[in-house]
């Protein structure tokens, strides 16, 4: 849909976003589930979201560790929801953000997502701060041995119902942060530091309702940064945004990228 704010057309709003990016010295991009829906990954709380297909209680740390049947349901989840994490590919929005990085216009990405699609799009690991972990990796809770998710998925595809650590027999857990599990300390502190130091924060695909992650755009605003929100649906900070666009992230970010390249004289 065409979003208008203050009588401005979508094209005018995209032009404004491009100008803000070109003129900014430190751009932080904050992403949520909405940036990955165009890659085929459902959001969590929407009408067809993940929580309509699986029990969110299975994603509590306590149940996962204490209930083998819950672990079995989670590891077999690919059959329930029709995809596995390593199947997913970055979409136009991820690629546009990665190209902003190559243009020298990205300080970092702070993401609530666990899909690793920013890295698959070409952004270096050290520029992606993953507040909720990464489902691309699996770790033994006993000895700390790590495996790529696709390696464990091969065991599951071969008939293993609940994979255990090949080294010590301990519980294997995806490295996404589960409910009841502490946020990663370094990532949380680094995200706050980068948010407070930026002069432009672009929120893409987050309704900004999950805390403490959603505090990052607030920190940016408190330090005087401009705020852009691109999300197909309302957010907690709509009224505070300098530019607010309600539309598909892939289309919007692709157009923003083209404008930025033109303003910078890049092909």
Residue frames relative to the residue before (quaternion, step in Angstrom):
aa qw qx qy qz dx dy dz
X 1.0000 0.0000 0.0000 0.0000 0.00 0.00 0.00
X 0.4696 -0.6502 0.5109 0.3094 3.57 -1.17 0.48
X 0.2200 -0.7843 0.5709 0.1030 3.54 -0.72 1.11
X 0.0483 -0.7862 0.6156 0.0261 3.54 -0.90 0.88
X 0.0014 0.7699 -0.6380 0.0150 3.55 -1.03 0.81
X 0.8269 0.0373 -0.0628 0.5576 3.53 -0.65 1.08
X 0.6896 -0.4975 0.2777 0.4471 3.57 1.10 0.69
X 0.5424 0.6345 -0.4002 0.3782 3.61 1.24 0.08
X 0.4425 -0.6845 0.5157 0.2640 3.54 -1.10 0.77
X 0.6874 -0.4576 0.3592 0.4349 3.55 -1.31 0.19
X 0.6491 0.5217 -0.3217 0.4506 3.59 0.94 -0.86
X 0.6529 0.5071 -0.3172 0.4647 3.59 1.00 -0.79
X 0.6492 0.5089 -0.3176 0.4676 3.58 1.02 -0.77
X 0.6298 0.5215 -0.3252 0.4750 3.59 1.04 -0.77
X 0.6168 0.5388 -0.3296 0.4697 3.57 1.06 -0.79
X 0.6480 0.5209 -0.3126 0.4595 3.58 0.98 -0.84
X 0.6446 0.5159 -0.3197 0.4649 3.58 0.96 -0.88
X 0.6473 0.5220 -0.3145 0.4578 3.58 0.94 -0.89
X 0.6483 0.5129 -0.3167 0.4652 3.59 0.96 -0.85
X 0.6445 0.5217 -0.3226 0.4564 3.58 0.96 -0.85
X 0.6555 0.5092 -0.3114 0.4626 3.60 0.97 -0.85
X 0.6673 0.5122 -0.3065 0.4455 3.57 0.85 -0.97
X 0.7447 0.4251 -0.2212 0.4644 3.58 0.95 -0.88
X 0.5810 0.6049 -0.3711 0.3985 3.59 1.23 -0.31
X 0.3737 -0.7105 0.5516 0.2263 3.54 -1.21 0.59
X 0.7931 0.0878 -0.0420 0.6013 3.61 1.06 -0.73
X 0.0677 -0.8053 0.5888 -0.0159 3.55 -0.43 1.28
X 0.0880 -0.7580 0.6452 0.0367 3.55 -0.88 1.04
X 0.1667 -0.7633 0.6179 0.0878 3.56 -0.89 0.98
X 0.1339 -0.7878 0.6003 0.0340 3.56 -0.78 1.12
X 0.0376 -0.8467 0.5303 -0.0205 3.60 -0.52 1.13
X 0.1405 -0.7653 0.6239 0.0723 3.51 -1.27 0.66
X 0.8162 -0.3088 0.1850 0.4520 3.53 -1.35 -0.10
X 0.6139 0.6062 -0.3437 0.3709 3.59 1.09 -0.71
X 0.6143 0.5367 -0.3760 0.4396 3.61 1.12 -0.40
X 0.7306 0.4449 -0.2353 0.4614 3.60 1.15 -0.52
X 0.4615 0.6949 -0.4568 0.3091 3.60 1.20 -0.11
X 0.6527 0.5093 -0.3200 0.4606 3.59 1.10 -0.62
X 0.6073 0.5034 -0.3583 0.4994 3.58 1.31 0.01
X 0.6137 -0.5763 0.3368 0.4217 3.57 1.30 0.08
X 0.5482 0.5821 -0.4110 0.4378 3.58 1.27 0.13
X 0.3619 -0.7436 0.5073 0.2424 3.62 -0.58 1.04
X 0.4800 -0.6034 0.5223 0.3644 3.55 -1.19 0.44
X 0.6318 -0.5745 0.3687 0.3673 3.58 -1.23 0.02
X 0.8294 0.2994 -0.1003 0.4609 3.55 0.78 -1.08
X 0.4761 0.6887 -0.4338 0.3330 3.60 1.25 0.00
X 0.7215 -0.4468 0.3034 0.4333 3.59 -1.29 0.16
X 0.7596 0.2360 -0.1684 0.5822 3.60 1.16 -0.50
X 0.2949 0.8120 -0.4609 0.2030 3.55 1.25 0.49
X 0.7403 -0.4389 0.2927 0.4168 3.52 -1.36 0.25
X 0.6773 0.5118 -0.3082 0.4293 3.58 0.99 -0.80
X 0.5839 0.5356 -0.3942 0.4656 3.63 1.22 -0.01
X 0.7192 0.4388 -0.2315 0.4863 3.59 1.27 -0.34
X 0.7843 0.1465 -0.0812 0.5974 3.58 1.14 -0.60
X 0.5397 -0.6146 0.4728 0.3278 3.55 -1.27 0.48
X 0.4057 -0.7312 0.4831 0.2597 3.63 -0.54 1.08
X 0.5583 0.6104 -0.3928 0.4018 3.60 1.17 -0.46
X 0.5958 0.5658 -0.3633 0.4392 3.59 1.18 -0.50
X 0.6729 0.4636 -0.2888 0.4988 3.55 1.29 -0.29
X 0.4574 0.6111 -0.4989 0.4105 3.59 1.15 0.55
X 0.5626 -0.6284 0.4231 0.3310 3.54 -0.99 0.89
X 0.6585 0.5373 -0.3184 0.4198 3.57 0.90 -0.93
X 0.6873 0.4662 -0.3003 0.4692 3.59 0.88 -0.90
X 0.6345 0.5439 -0.3396 0.4315 3.58 0.94 -0.86
X 0.7071 0.4555 -0.2684 0.4695 3.58 0.87 -0.93
X 0.7802 0.4058 -0.1925 0.4355 3.57 0.92 -0.90
X 0.7622 0.3373 -0.1657 0.5270 3.61 1.20 -0.32
X 0.3410 -0.7716 0.5027 0.1889 3.57 -0.35 1.25
X 0.6227 0.5421 -0.3422 0.4485 3.59 1.08 -0.70
X 0.6240 0.5174 -0.3397 0.4770 3.60 1.07 -0.69
X 0.6348 0.5114 -0.3320 0.4747 3.58 1.02 -0.76
X 0.6261 0.5323 -0.3375 0.4590 3.57 1.00 -0.77
X 0.6554 0.5094 -0.3218 0.4555 3.62 0.89 -0.88
X 0.6704 0.4988 -0.3119 0.4522 3.56 0.93 -0.86
X 0.6970 0.4725 -0.2947 0.4518 3.59 0.84 -0.92
X 0.7001 0.4244 -0.2674 0.5082 3.59 1.17 -0.51
X 0.3429 0.7968 -0.4518 0.2085 3.58 1.33 0.07
X 0.5614 0.6247 -0.3851 0.3824 3.59 1.07 -0.65
X 0.6551 0.5033 -0.3097 0.4708 3.58 1.08 -0.74
X 0.6551 0.5229 -0.3043 0.4526 3.58 1.14 -0.67
X 0.8036 0.3032 -0.1403 0.4926 3.58 0.83 -0.99
X 0.5228 -0.7060 0.3701 0.3021 3.57 1.29 -0.02
X 0.7670 0.2099 -0.1983 0.5730 3.60 1.18 0.35
X 0.2386 -0.7161 0.6240 0.2022 3.52 -1.33 0.26
X 0.6845 -0.5352 0.3066 0.3887 3.55 -1.16 0.60
X 0.7147 0.4622 -0.2841 0.4414 3.59 0.90 -0.81
X 0.5384 0.6182 -0.4073 0.4025 3.63 1.26 -0.10
X 0.6346 0.6107 -0.3229 0.3466 3.55 1.07 -0.78
X 0.1791 -0.7750 0.6005 0.0822 3.55 -1.14 0.78
X 0.5704 -0.6072 0.4222 0.3574 3.60 -1.08 0.65
X 0.3141 -0.7466 0.5569 0.1839 3.57 -1.09 0.69
X 0.7877 -0.3539 0.2239 0.4519 3.56 -1.33 -0.06
X 0.6354 0.5311 -0.3394 0.4460 3.61 1.05 -0.68
X 0.6441 0.5009 -0.3219 0.4803 3.60 0.93 -0.86
X 0.6752 0.5045 -0.2981 0.4481 3.58 0.92 -0.91
X 0.6365 0.5246 -0.3328 0.4571 3.59 1.02 -0.76
X 0.6456 0.5047 -0.3214 0.4744 3.60 0.97 -0.81
X 0.6388 0.5241 -0.3223 0.4620 3.59 1.00 -0.83
X 0.6651 0.4912 -0.3074 0.4710 3.60 1.02 -0.75
X 0.5763 0.5480 -0.3794 0.4728 3.60 1.13 -0.53
X 0.6172 0.5380 -0.3351 0.4662 3.57 1.07 -0.73
X 0.6746 0.4927 -0.2953 0.4636 3.57 0.90 -0.93
X 0.6524 0.4933 -0.3071 0.4866 3.59 1.20 -0.49
X 0.5234 -0.6600 0.3956 0.3661 3.58 1.30 0.00
X 0.5753 0.6213 -0.3541 0.3970 3.59 1.25 0.34
X 0.6584 0.4824 -0.3208 0.4806 3.61 1.14 0.47
X 0.2912 -0.7347 0.5856 0.1801 3.57 -0.79 1.02
X 0.7483 -0.2730 0.1914 0.5735 3.58 0.86 -0.96
X 0.3460 -0.6599 0.6106 0.2684 3.50 -1.42 0.10
X 0.1172 -0.7368 0.6610 0.0810 3.55 -1.01 0.88
X 0.0132 0.8493 -0.5255 0.0483 3.58 -0.49 1.11
X 0.3813 -0.6806 0.5828 0.2275 3.49 -1.26 0.67
X 0.5860 0.6303 -0.3503 0.3696 3.58 1.25 -0.33
X 0.2989 -0.7612 0.5571 0.1443 3.54 -1.21 0.63
X 0.5068 0.7151 -0.3727 0.3048 3.58 1.32 0.10
X 0.4024 -0.7494 0.4549 0.2637 3.62 1.20 -0.22
X 0.4038 0.7596 -0.4474 0.2446 3.60 1.23 0.20
X 0.5658 0.5686 -0.4070 0.4370 3.61 1.12 -0.39
X 0.6630 0.4834 -0.3031 0.4847 3.58 1.00 -0.81
X 0.6337 0.5249 -0.3329 0.4604 3.59 1.00 -0.76
X 0.6508 0.5084 -0.3120 0.4697 3.59 1.15 -0.59
X 0.6690 -0.5423 0.2888 0.4181 3.59 1.24 -0.16
X 0.5122 0.6158 -0.4430 0.4028 3.60 1.24 0.16
X 0.5019 -0.6751 0.4531 0.2949 3.57 -0.87 0.96
X 0.6409 -0.5529 0.3823 0.3706 3.57 -1.14 0.72
X 0.7160 0.4747 -0.2776 0.4301 3.58 0.87 -0.90
X 0.6527 0.4666 -0.3314 0.4964 3.60 1.27 0.08
X 0.6640 0.4501 -0.3003 0.5160 3.59 1.29 0.03
X 0.1261 -0.7842 0.6060 0.0427 3.57 -0.55 1.20
X 0.1465 -0.8251 0.5449 0.0280 3.55 -0.40 1.29
X 0.2503 -0.8245 0.4931 0.1201 3.55 -0.11 1.32
X 0.7738 0.3111 -0.1672 0.5258 3.57 1.12 -0.60
X 0.6626 -0.5369 0.3046 0.4241 3.57 1.15 0.59
X 0.3859 -0.7127 0.5500 0.2018 3.54 -1.35 -0.21
X 0.3132 -0.7780 0.5204 0.1604 3.58 -0.57 1.18
X 0.4995 0.6436 -0.4371 0.3811 3.59 1.23 0.11
X 0.7473 0.3266 -0.1896 0.5466 3.59 1.27 -0.26
X 0.1853 -0.7493 0.6292 0.0913 3.54 -1.25 0.65
X 0.0947 -0.8161 0.5700 0.0136 3.57 -0.91 0.93
X 0.4313 -0.6706 0.5384 0.2726 3.56 -1.11 0.73
X 0.3911 -0.7337 0.5096 0.2212 3.57 -0.80 1.02
X 0.6339 0.5330 -0.3294 0.4534 3.57 1.28 -0.25
X 0.8488 0.1402 -0.0357 0.5086 3.56 0.45 -1.23
X 0.5201 -0.6754 0.3964 0.3409 3.60 1.25 -0.14
X 0.3796 0.7274 -0.4881 0.2976 3.61 1.26 0.07
X 0.1898 -0.7980 0.5658 0.0842 3.61 -0.92 0.95
X 0.0835 -0.7678 0.6342 0.0356 3.54 -1.18 0.73
X 0.5038 -0.5787 0.5269 0.3656 3.56 -1.20 0.44
X 0.5832 -0.6057 0.4059 0.3581 3.58 -1.02 0.77
X 0.6573 0.5290 -0.3356 0.4190 3.59 0.94 -0.82
X 0.5888 0.5574 -0.3724 0.4516 3.60 1.16 -0.52
X 0.6710 0.4751 -0.2869 0.4917 3.57 0.95 -0.92
X 0.6120 0.5530 -0.3473 0.4462 3.59 1.07 -0.74
X 0.6160 0.5400 -0.3507 0.4538 3.60 1.05 -0.67
X 0.6188 0.5253 -0.3456 0.4709 3.59 1.05 -0.72
X 0.6578 0.5114 -0.3038 0.4621 3.57 0.97 -0.91
X 0.6537 0.5161 -0.3077 0.4601 3.57 0.96 -0.90
X 0.6725 0.4893 -0.2839 0.4773 3.58 1.19 -0.61
X 0.7056 -0.4980 0.2502 0.4376 3.60 1.27 0.08
X 0.4940 0.6368 -0.4506 0.3840 3.62 1.24 0.00
X 0.3305 -0.7756 0.5050 0.1848 3.60 -0.66 1.08
X 0.7870 0.0404 0.0071 0.6156 3.56 0.95 -0.94
X 0.2387 -0.8051 0.5228 0.1466 3.61 -0.19 1.19
X 0.1414 -0.7597 0.6300 0.0775 3.54 -1.07 0.86
X 0.6657 -0.5135 0.3607 0.4038 3.55 -1.26 0.38
X 0.4162 -0.7205 0.5013 0.2374 3.58 -0.78 1.04
X 0.6597 0.5316 -0.3004 0.4382 3.57 1.19 -0.54
X 0.8459 0.0897 -0.0096 0.5256 3.60 0.79 -1.01
X 0.5124 -0.6608 0.4150 0.3586 3.60 1.26 -0.12
X 0.4608 0.7112 -0.4271 0.3155 3.57 1.29 0.11
X 0.6661 -0.4947 0.3848 0.4045 3.55 -1.37 0.09
X 0.2370 -0.7442 0.6081 0.1419 3.56 -0.92 0.93
X 0.0200 -0.7992 0.6002 -0.0247 3.56 -0.95 0.92
X 0.4959 -0.6238 0.5028 0.3348 3.59 -0.98 0.79
X 0.4927 -0.7020 0.4370 0.2713 3.58 -1.06 0.73
X 0.3820 0.6666 -0.5232 0.3689 3.58 1.19 0.45
X 0.4733 -0.6584 0.5027 0.2995 3.58 -1.14 0.66
X 0.2508 -0.7813 0.5586 0.1213 3.57 -0.66 1.14
X 0.6403 -0.4830 0.4098 0.4344 3.58 -1.29 0.26
X 0.7846 0.2852 -0.2275 0.5013 3.56 -0.96 0.89
X 0.6284 0.4967 -0.3290 0.5002 3.56 1.31 0.01
X 0.5331 -0.6585 0.4275 0.3153 3.56 -0.95 0.87
X 0.5186 -0.5922 0.5152 0.3391 3.56 -1.19 0.62
X 0.5442 -0.6081 0.4476 0.3657 3.60 -1.06 0.62
X 0.4892 -0.7238 0.4066 0.2673 3.56 -0.67 1.17
X 0.6958 0.4734 -0.3045 0.4462 3.60 0.69 -1.03
X 0.6679 0.5150 -0.3085 0.4399 3.58 0.86 -0.96
X 0.6566 0.5124 -0.3149 0.4551 3.59 0.95 -0.85
X 0.6785 0.4818 -0.2900 0.4727 3.58 0.94 -0.88
X 0.6600 0.5082 -0.3052 0.4616 3.57 0.97 -0.85
X 0.6322 0.5347 -0.3271 0.4555 3.58 1.02 -0.82
X 0.6521 0.4986 -0.3184 0.4741 3.59 0.97 -0.83
X 0.6496 0.5236 -0.3190 0.4496 3.58 0.93 -0.89
X 0.6814 0.4766 -0.2869 0.4756 3.60 0.88 -0.94
X 0.6371 0.5321 -0.3319 0.4482 3.60 0.99 -0.78
X 0.6907 0.4762 -0.2790 0.4672 3.57 0.94 -0.88
X 0.7028 0.4734 -0.2634 0.4610 3.60 1.19 -0.52
X 0.5917 0.6017 -0.3728 0.3859 3.62 1.20 -0.30
X 0.3048 -0.7329 0.5628 0.2307 3.57 -1.28 0.26
X 0.7549 0.1707 -0.1646 0.6115 3.58 1.34 0.11
X 0.0634 -0.7751 0.6286 0.0102 3.56 -0.85 1.05
X 0.1043 -0.7899 0.6037 0.0267 3.57 -0.76 1.11
X 0.1746 -0.7793 0.5975 0.0720 3.56 -0.57 1.19
X 0.0007 -0.7988 0.6007 -0.0322 3.58 -0.78 1.04
X 0.8827 0.0392 -0.0406 0.4666 3.55 -0.77 1.08
X 0.6171 0.4955 -0.3899 0.4707 3.58 0.97 0.78
X 0.3484 -0.7292 0.5501 0.2104 3.55 -1.02 0.83
X 0.3806 -0.7788 0.4335 0.2465 3.57 1.39 0.06
X 0.4648 0.6713 -0.4557 0.3545 3.57 0.88 0.95
X 0.6512 0.4925 -0.3238 0.4781 3.62 1.23 -0.20
X 0.1017 -0.8124 0.5741 0.0061 3.53 -0.57 1.24
X 0.5613 -0.0845 -0.8145 -0.1202 1.59 -2.32 0.97
X 0.3947 0.7428 -0.4801 0.2488 3.64 1.20 -0.09
X 0.6921 0.5104 -0.2844 0.4237 3.58 0.90 -0.95
X 0.5093 0.6387 -0.4287 0.3858 3.60 1.24 -0.02
X 0.5408 0.6745 -0.4019 0.3017 3.60 1.12 -0.59
X 0.6695 0.4631 -0.3295 0.4782 3.68 0.85 -0.75
X 0.5892 0.5530 -0.3702 0.4583 3.61 1.13 -0.59
X 0.6431 0.5218 -0.3230 0.4581 3.58 0.93 -0.90
X 0.6391 0.5295 -0.3244 0.4538 3.57 0.97 -0.86
X 0.6744 0.4965 -0.2919 0.4619 3.58 0.90 -0.94
X 0.6306 0.5496 -0.3316 0.4362 3.58 0.99 -0.84
X 0.7124 0.4326 -0.2433 0.4962 3.57 1.15 -0.66
X 0.6453 -0.5775 0.3005 0.3998 3.57 1.29 0.26
X 0.4311 0.7082 -0.4628 0.3137 3.59 1.24 0.16
X 0.4833 -0.6022 0.5453 0.3262 3.54 -1.28 0.49
X 0.2130 -0.7869 0.5706 0.0995 3.58 -1.15 0.65
X 0.0659 -0.7581 0.6488 0.0080 3.55 -0.92 1.06
X 0.0654 -0.7876 0.6115 0.0371 3.59 -0.92 0.88
X 0.0254 -0.7630 0.6453 -0.0272 3.55 -0.82 1.12
X 0.3177 0.7372 -0.5235 0.2855 3.56 -0.20 1.28
X 0.3636 -0.7381 0.5302 0.2046 3.54 -0.87 0.97
X 0.7241 0.2783 -0.2362 0.5852 3.54 0.43 1.29
X 0.6415 -0.5666 0.3527 0.3782 3.60 -1.16 0.51
X 0.1407 -0.7634 0.6224 0.1007 3.55 -1.26 0.50
X 0.6657 -0.5258 0.3688 0.3800 3.52 -1.34 0.28
X 0.7642 0.3737 -0.1885 0.4907 3.60 1.16 -0.49
X 0.2477 0.8126 -0.5030 0.1592 3.61 1.21 0.30
X 0.7073 0.4813 -0.2797 0.4357 3.58 0.82 -0.97
X 0.6924 0.4735 -0.2759 0.4693 3.60 1.20 -0.45
X 0.5326 0.6674 -0.3987 0.3346 3.61 1.22 -0.32
X 0.4579 -0.6579 0.5268 0.2827 3.54 -1.11 0.74
X 0.7620 0.0279 -0.0272 0.6464 3.57 1.18 -0.68
X 0.0579 -0.7969 0.6012 -0.0089 3.56 -0.83 1.04
X 0.0198 0.7955 -0.6035 0.0500 3.59 -0.67 1.11
X 0.1303 -0.7825 0.6071 0.0469 3.56 -0.79 1.08
X 0.4520 0.6461 -0.4864 0.3764 3.54 -0.07 1.34
X 0.7123 -0.4426 0.3216 0.4398 3.57 -1.32 0.04
X 0.5034 -0.6977 0.4279 0.2767 3.56 -0.78 1.08
X 0.6397 0.5532 -0.3354 0.4150 3.59 0.94 -0.82
X 0.6821 0.4795 -0.2794 0.4763 3.55 0.87 -0.96
X 0.6834 0.4967 -0.2958 0.4458 3.57 0.84 -1.00
X 0.7109 0.4613 -0.2778 0.4524 3.59 0.76 -0.99
X 0.5959 0.5491 -0.3670 0.4569 3.61 1.09 -0.57
X 0.6767 0.4764 -0.2865 0.4827 3.58 0.97 -0.87
X 0.6145 0.5352 -0.3440 0.4665 3.58 1.05 -0.75
X 0.6469 0.5322 -0.3170 0.4447 3.58 0.91 -0.92
X 0.6583 0.5101 -0.3176 0.4534 3.59 0.89 -0.89
X 0.6462 0.5118 -0.3140 0.4711 3.58 1.00 -0.81
X 0.6499 0.5170 -0.3178 0.4576 3.58 0.95 -0.88
X 0.6533 0.5157 -0.3134 0.4573 3.57 0.90 -0.92
X 0.6549 0.5143 -0.3146 0.4556 3.57 0.96 -0.84
X 0.6762 0.4954 -0.2916 0.4607 3.57 0.96 -0.87
X 0.7044 0.4362 -0.2542 0.4989 3.56 1.16 -0.63
X 0.4546 -0.7047 0.4302 0.3341 3.56 1.32 -0.11
X 0.4740 0.6609 -0.4382 0.3829 3.57 1.18 0.66
X 0.4129 -0.6886 0.5355 0.2618 3.56 -1.19 0.57
